[in-house]
Amino acid sequence: MSNILSPQEDPSGTFVQLRVSLVQTSCRKRTQQRQNCRTLENRRKPTCLACYKFDNSSVPKVLDKYQNCGPSHQLAVKEFKHRDEAECRAVEEAGKSSDALYLPGMYAFSKGLPA
């Protein structure tokens, strides 16, 4: 099962969040015909979350990303969910800050001659 939330756009770029639930199957990794694989019961079923922030250029670049696959047992789900939400919020905010990090060479100044 996968769930793609609708992309959220703002002046700083496009934020996309993808949630996927995985299941173990009886097929080997290199099997060509994977559509006939049966799922194995009582096996681990991790849930994966991926968040991406793209800029608005004609060839979009990734401004920030977060990817994580967590366990499916109930005790850990709450802990992973809170951390995942915080990490995805940080990814969503990428590129919005007006006081961005100064990089060497970003500004150039020249000294004028006296008049």
PECOR-V309332 format. One record per helix or strand. SS is the DSSP state (H for helix, E for strand). FROM is the first residue (numbers start at 0). LEN is the number of residues. If there is no record, write none. Layout:
<<SS & FROM & LEN> <SS & FROM & LEN>>
This chain:
<<E & 1 & 3> <E & 7 & 3> <E & 12 & 9> <E & 24 & 1> <H & 33 & 3> <E & 38 & 1> <E & 46 & 8> <E & 61 & 9> <H & 73 & 19>>
